[in-house]
Each structure stands twice: as C-alpha cells, then as structure tokens.
C-alpha cells in the first residue's frame, strides 16, 4: 500500500492478530496506547481492530521486513469535525499509531511513519488537513508530530480515558506547507 525508507504499510490481515495481542500486552506499549490497565486478548483484538462495520483503514507497519507496529487512518465524520471546530466542507483525516516493538523506539522510525502516512493522505486522499489527538503528557509523541509539521491547535480537556482517568489531549493538525 505504502513504502518508503525501509517502511511498508499494508492493511491488516488475519495473521496479524497475534502481533497485536503481543504488542497490546506489553506494558511499555500500553503505557502510551490503550493503557496498562487494558491489555488485549485475541477476542478484544478482534472486536477492536477487525470490525467489519468500521470505516477506518487499519494497517500493519513493517521496517526492513520486520513487523514493528500499527497505524490506522480515517476520514472524520460530521460529529468529529464539529467537536474539533472544522467546517463540514473540509476533508479531514485522522490517524492513530504505535510502534509495538520498543527496540525500534527512539530511532526516527515513528517520524518517518507519520511523514509517510501524512504525505499519502494529503496527496492520494485529498486531505485538507490531518489531525491527531495525543495525550498532553506524552512529550515524545508531541515532539515527533511537531517534527513532522503538525502544530498544537487546541487543548482538549478530559478527552480520553486512559489508566483510570480522563486525560487531557492536544488536537494537533497538519495542513500542508
């Protein structure tokens, strides 16, 4: 589906379920994605990542042919556009991602992944903007996204349930150069 700098992004397949179960049981990953109090077994992975009625595109990320993470993208619906303050006429895409193999953290691969996906959404999907809503305490993610050209648009108080509490998030936007 997408390739660049050793990265490949392709749609999830049935065989990827075991990788998602592995990654979403690692407390180091869960600290940033889903929460350490929310590990995923096979049933939860199937319900969360393999819903047939979901309009999002869920993908596996490989680096130099090794499976290392997950990314999804989706066009924002009317309700989300309104919540985030966007015109109904704009084509806005959102993404969520994580590197499930901690040995690949801190090597610039997350930056490459976000840049690859953002470029794809702007060029191929005609996005007017790409948005994310990382938790406000996650400085590593915020720095990565800012390095990729995203800017903090608005603080979203008590926006996401994580590890037993509602956490503040930043609405971050990439609107091109």
C-alpha positions as CSV (number, residue, x, y, z in Angstrom):
1,X,0.0,0.0,0.0
2,X,2.8,2.5,1.0
3,X,6.5,2.2,1.0
4,X,9.4,4.5,1.9
5,X,12.8,4.4,3.7
6,X,12.5,0.8,4.7
7,X,9.0,1.2,5.9
8,X,6.0,-0.6,4.5
9,X,2.4,0.0,5.4
10,X,-0.3,-2.5,4.4
11,X,-3.8,-3.4,5.5
12,X,-4.2,-5.7,8.5
13,X,-4.8,-9.4,7.7
14,X,-6.0,-12.3,9.9
15,X,-2.4,-13.4,10.6
16,X,-1.6,-10.0,12.2
17,X,-3.9,-10.7,15.2
18,X,-1.2,-12.5,17.2
19,X,1.2,-9.5,16.7
20,X,-1.5,-7.1,18.0
21,X,-2.1,-9.4,21.0
22,X,1.6,-9.4,21.7
23,X,2.1,-5.7,21.5
24,X,-1.1,-4.9,23.4
25,X,0.1,-7.0,26.3
26,X,3.4,-5.2,26.7
27,X,3.2,-2.7,29.5
28,X,5.8,-0.5,27.7
29,X,3.4,-0.1,24.7
30,X,0.2,0.0,26.8
31,X,1.6,3.0,28.8
32,X,1.1,5.0,25.6
33,X,-1.6,3.2,23.7
34,X,-4.7,1.8,25.3
35,X,-3.4,1.9,28.9
36,X,-1.6,-0.6,31.1
37,X,-5.0,-1.5,32.7
38,X,-6.3,-2.5,29.3
39,X,-4.4,-5.4,27.9
40,X,-5.9,-7.1,24.8
41,X,-6.5,-10.8,24.3
42,X,-7.5,-12.3,21.0
43,X,-11.2,-11.6,21.5
44,X,-10.5,-7.9,22.3
45,X,-8.2,-7.5,19.3
46,X,-10.8,-9.0,17.0
47,X,-13.5,-6.6,18.4
48,X,-11.3,-3.5,18.4
49,X,-9.3,-3.9,15.2
50,X,-11.3,-6.3,12.9
51,X,-14.8,-4.7,13.0
52,X,-16.5,-5.2,9.6
53,X,-18.6,-2.1,10.0
54,X,-15.6,0.2,10.7
55,X,-14.8,2.9,8.0
56,X,-11.3,3.3,9.3
57,X,-8.3,1.7,7.4
58,X,-6.3,-0.4,9.8
59,X,-2.7,-1.3,8.9
60,X,0.4,-3.1,9.9
61,X,3.8,-1.4,9.8
62,X,7.0,-3.2,8.8
63,X,10.5,-1.9,8.9
64,X,13.1,-3.7,6.8
65,X,10.5,-6.6,6.5
66,X,10.1,-6.9,10.3
67,X,6.6,-6.2,11.7
68,X,7.0,-3.4,14.2
69,X,3.8,-1.5,14.6
70,X,0.3,-0.4,13.7
71,X,-1.3,2.7,12.1
72,X,-4.9,3.5,11.2
73,X,-6.4,6.3,9.3
74,X,-10.0,7.5,8.8
75,X,-11.9,10.5,7.4
76,X,-13.5,12.5,10.2
77,X,-17.3,12.4,10.3
78,X,-19.5,15.4,10.8
79,X,-19.6,15.0,14.6
80,X,-15.8,14.9,15.0
81,X,-15.4,17.9,12.6
82,X,-17.8,19.8,14.8
83,X,-16.1,18.8,18.0
84,X,-12.7,19.9,16.6
85,X,-14.0,23.1,15.1
86,X,-13.7,22.2,11.4
87,X,-16.0,23.2,8.5
88,X,-18.2,20.4,7.2
89,X,-16.9,21.1,3.7
90,X,-13.3,20.2,4.6
91,X,-11.8,16.8,4.1
92,X,-10.1,16.0,7.4
93,X,-8.3,12.7,8.1
94,X,-7.2,11.4,11.5
95,X,-4.5,8.9,12.3
96,X,-3.5,6.8,15.3
97,X,-0.4,4.8,15.5
98,X,2.1,3.0,17.7
99,X,5.4,1.1,17.4
100,X,4.8,-2.2,19.1
101,X,8.5,-3.2,19.2
102,X,10.2,-1.0,21.8
103,X,13.6,-1.8,20.3
104,X,12.6,0.4,17.4
105,X,11.7,3.4,19.6
106,X,14.0,6.5,19.5
107,X,15.4,5.7,16.1
108,X,13.3,8.2,14.0
109,X,11.1,5.5,12.6
110,X,7.9,7.0,14.1
111,X,8.8,10.3,12.5
112,X,9.2,8.5,9.1
113,X,5.9,6.6,9.6
114,X,3.9,9.8,10.4
115,X,5.5,11.6,7.4
116,X,4.8,8.7,5.1
117,X,1.1,8.5,6.2
118,X,0.6,12.3,6.2
119,X,2.0,12.6,2.7
120,X,-0.2,9.8,1.5
121,X,-3.4,11.3,3.0
122,X,-2.6,14.8,1.5
123,X,-1.6,13.5,-2.0
124,X,-3.7,10.4,-2.5
125,X,-6.8,11.1,-0.4
126,X,-7.0,14.8,-1.0
127,X,-7.0,15.7,2.7
128,X,-7.3,19.4,3.6
129,X,-5.7,18.5,6.9
130,X,-4.6,15.6,9.0
131,X,-5.3,15.6,12.7
132,X,-4.3,13.6,15.8
133,X,-5.2,13.9,19.5
134,X,-2.2,12.7,21.6
135,X,-2.4,12.9,25.3
136,X,-0.9,16.1,26.7
137,X,1.6,14.3,28.9
138,X,3.1,12.3,26.0
139,X,6.0,14.6,25.2
140,X,7.7,12.1,23.0
141,X,4.7,11.8,20.7
142,X,4.2,15.6,20.7
143,X,7.8,16.2,19.7
144,X,7.6,13.6,16.9
145,X,4.4,15.1,15.5
146,X,5.8,18.6,15.7
147,X,8.9,17.4,13.9
148,X,6.6,16.2,11.1
149,X,5.0,19.6,10.7
150,X,1.9,19.2,13.0
151,X,1.0,22.1,15.2
152,X,-0.9,22.2,18.5
153,X,-4.2,23.7,17.7
154,X,-6.3,23.3,20.9
155,X,-6.1,21.6,24.3
156,X,-8.9,19.0,24.7
157,X,-9.6,18.8,28.4
158,X,-10.5,15.4,29.8
159,X,-10.7,14.0,26.3
160,X,-9.5,10.4,26.5
161,X,-10.0,7.6,29.1
162,X,-6.5,6.2,30.0
163,X,-5.5,4.2,33.0
164,X,-8.5,5.0,35.1
165,X,-8.9,8.7,34.4
166,X,-9.9,11.2,31.7
167,X,-6.7,12.7,30.3
168,X,-6.2,16.0,28.5
169,X,-5.2,15.7,24.9
170,X,-3.8,18.1,22.2
171,X,-5.6,18.5,18.9
172,X,-2.7,18.6,16.5
173,X,-3.0,19.5,12.9
174,X,-1.0,19.2,9.7
175,X,-2.4,21.4,7.0
176,X,0.5,21.2,4.4
177,X,3.2,23.6,3.7
